[in-house]
């Protein structure tokens, strides 16, 4: 949980929205230019996700996660070294730092950590994954307020250095001394074959399974709508007349929504078929989109919208890890999860630029809310088409079917 909270999955997304105003004030960059780094980071991370998943499968979660936490913390701190001169080279140097973050950070995300959880748990796997992914909730609750405070008192450069201390001084030492994967005899029997090997289809078989692509499309639709909404929320609230401090409070409420979504979704997945759980929960942020279509919003309304947005985000992250294990097994979990994480990272990265471009070119975020509403509903609907979970006999171990 601490590894996820301090890793490369939540921290960049919880920080970058609050850099818009200070970077505009110092450099005069546009919103699109300022949010482009999250797209660079997300695209690189999504393309590298299967590679980091393969590394976790082959070498274990511990070395991959620890080295990635260390490299992520150093590279995130390096953003504080962005030159003060206002020219195009400064922008490219700033982008270069984000490229490095994307190259080294993915091992610190749920791609690695969730493999370990799936190896420890089966019967209550959904709840266990929910607890693991509470890390993103902790980040959403703590990091925005910490970010705003550091920027207000010490500037945006100090903020990058200060936030980088979270993986370096909290998650890394904790994981180094306390984290381990289960030994073979400690793994649940349900994920093991009679020969003692992990059960699961290969990536090649998964890619030929229609269920893989239904999950992939669902993730892509939800991420396309959610990523831009989440990153631009402080700016969207600014357009509605709210202060950065109020926006950080709403981001904290969003974090509480993520926390609730994690736990409740995990508990429900252990008891009910995923389609009955996923569809209604993933439709909740459509209500958030509808709320932001209105004018004269008050704090209660935007806080409610933020909570629903976070609740659905918590549900989606649970679902990616849970569905990868239940439909395709654990033998090649890291690679398959990495391929399913790819649309999440890719479209979460592209979405903020789409939202920002709409704002820069049309003077308002309003035109994007209806497409986002539709994407949330369609994404949830895709998961209704997956069908029942496969029997254990259907999940072959380490063999390709012809």
Order of alpha helices (4+ residues) and beta strands (2+ residues): alpha-alpha-alpha-alpha-alpha-alpha-alpha-alpha-alpha-alpha-alpha-alpha-alpha-alpha-alpha-alpha-alpha-alpha-alpha
